[in-house]
Amino acid sequence: MMLKPRNYPPPTGFANPWEHVRLYSDAPRNEAMIALLTRRAPGARVVEVGCGTGLLSCVAARLGARHVVAIEPTPLAHVAAALVAANGLSAIVEVVHARVEDVAPRPVDLAFSELLNADPFAEGVLSAMDAVAPWVAPGPGGLAGRLAPRRLRVWAALARASSSAREARLARAQVRSIGARYRLATGALEACLDTPLAYVSVTATEVPAGLPVLAWDIALGTGARPAPLTLTLTADDPGPIAGVLLWFEAELDDHLVLANPPGNGGHWGQLLCAFAEERGLRAGGSLSVSLSVDGDHVTARIG
Ligand SMILES: C[S@@+](CC[C@H](N)C(=O)[O-])C[C@H]1O[C@@H](n2cnc3c(N)ncnc32)[C@H](O)[C@@H]1O
């Protein structure tokens, strides 16, 4: 019998500590979250939606939060509980092993999360912030509690996506050559490779090939959802275009945003929606691209 290595199969998603290693490697991300807590945690009742290892909930406690509810659905809730206990913060930080949707609301002054992703909706930020919105009660003196982030903006720009286009060309050439070698009619397969639906991946190397356009600006915690839309995106310079680049801007507080624009570094990268066929555009030429969010994932179509 083959023995399985102790950590196999590995935990998936945020149950895998490597996902958290990636977050913590991103100093500007960490500092934006700490800036929020420095401003809003002292004296506050706080809930962290998705505390992961519990580090930021402990920071909130160290910064003087009155009480912190640290909610985490994955087994990392046990790591969070251990971190809280090891730092003598058990009287302040309460770790709840659950999804926020399944926890009864309690009044807080600050509800915060970092449920962002290169695919901006993929971590369920919309439903999680809707679920925590009722926790944000009016505070003493009539001050309303705060949701952070409170708005999520998504920007889009054309991208050359030349390596995706090259792959699509190579795939078509390979299919034709295999078809010819074995006398197979490959028309149906070639037609399916010519889909107007974009291939979605994460990139850190593409740059916008034209001016960014605001696709969605969503007030979180209000039940608002990104409506399907069609954008006209313009190229700055002549040349082939085979994709659309998307990135987010999450407004944590006044003059405090978390964002992953191209060229910003950080661990997120940007979402690249690549089309199988390159379109040649002149400078100032435009393409019409339809965007929608289906099941927490961005879908893009050309035309
Ligand atoms: C990107 S991590 C952020 C971890 C931590 N807040 C930080 O900023 O370092 C998002 C965390 O949210 C958790 N999460 C995802 N959906 C959730 C939900 N519906 N309710 C509560 N937590 C959730 C994930 O398991 C993950 O640990």
The ligand as an SDF file (V2000), in Angstrom:
LIG
                    3D

 27 29  0  0  0  0  0  0  0  0999 V2000
   -8.4540   37.2220    1.7500 C   0  0  0  0  0  0  0  0  0  0  0  0
   -8.6610   36.3770    3.2750 S   0  0  0  0  0  0  0  0  0  0  0  0
   -8.3800   37.6890    4.4190 C   0  0  0  0  0  0  0  0  0  0  0  0
   -7.9060   37.2430    5.7780 C   0  0  0  0  0  0  0  0  0  0  0  0
   -7.7530   38.3890    6.7830 C   0  0  0  0  0  0  0  0  0  0  0  0
   -8.9820   39.1390    6.8930 N   0  0  0  0  0  0  0  0  0  0  0  0
   -6.6630   39.3210    6.3430 C   0  0  0  0  0  0  0  0  0  0  0  0
   -7.0020   40.3640    5.7480 O   0  0  0  0  0  0  0  0  0  0  0  0
   -5.4780   39.0460    6.5450 O   0  0  0  0  0  0  0  0  0  0  0  0
  -10.4010   36.1870    3.3130 C   0  0  0  0  0  0  0  0  0  0  0  0
  -10.8880   35.2940    4.4250 C   0  0  0  0  0  0  0  0  0  0  0  0
  -12.3160   35.3760    4.4420 O   0  0  0  0  0  0  0  0  0  0  0  0
  -12.8500   34.0910    4.7140 C   0  0  0  0  0  0  0  0  0  0  0  0
  -14.2400   34.0770    4.1990 N   0  0  0  0  0  0  0  0  0  0  0  0
  -14.6430   33.8780    2.9300 C   0  0  0  0  0  0  0  0  0  0  0  0
  -15.9910   33.9270    2.8380 N   0  0  0  0  0  0  0  0  0  0  0  0
  -16.4430   34.1800    4.0870 C   0  0  0  0  0  0  0  0  0  0  0  0
  -17.7510   34.3290    4.6510 C   0  0  0  0  0  0  0  0  0  0  0  0
  -18.8450   34.2270    3.8930 N   0  0  0  0  0  0  0  0  0  0  0  0
  -17.8640   34.5690    5.9700 N   0  0  0  0  0  0  0  0  0  0  0  0
  -16.7570   34.6840    6.7420 C   0  0  0  0  0  0  0  0  0  0  0  0
  -15.4970   34.5390    6.2630 N   0  0  0  0  0  0  0  0  0  0  0  0
  -15.3330   34.2940    4.9560 C   0  0  0  0  0  0  0  0  0  0  0  0
  -11.8850   33.1510    3.9990 C   0  0  0  0  0  0  0  0  0  0  0  0
  -11.9500   31.8350    4.5160 O   0  0  0  0  0  0  0  0  0  0  0  0
  -10.5510   33.8300    4.2340 C   0  0  0  0  0  0  0  0  0  0  0  0
   -9.9010   33.3470    5.3740 O   0  0  0  0  0  0  0  0  0  0  0  0
  1  2  1  0
  2  3  1  0
  2 10  1  0
  3  4  1  0
  4  5  1  0
  5  6  1  0
  5  7  1  0
  7  8  2  0
  7  9  1  0
 10 11  1  0
 11 12  1  0
 11 26  1  0
 12 13  1  0
 13 14  1  0
 13 24  1  0
 14 15  1  0
 14 23  1  0
 15 16  2  0
 16 17  1  0
 17 18  1  0
 17 23  2  0
 18 19  1  0
 18 20  2  0
 20 21  1  0
 21 22  2  0
 22 23  1  0
 24 25  1  0
 24 26  1  0
 26 27  1  0
M  CHG  2   2   1   9  -1
M  END
$$$$
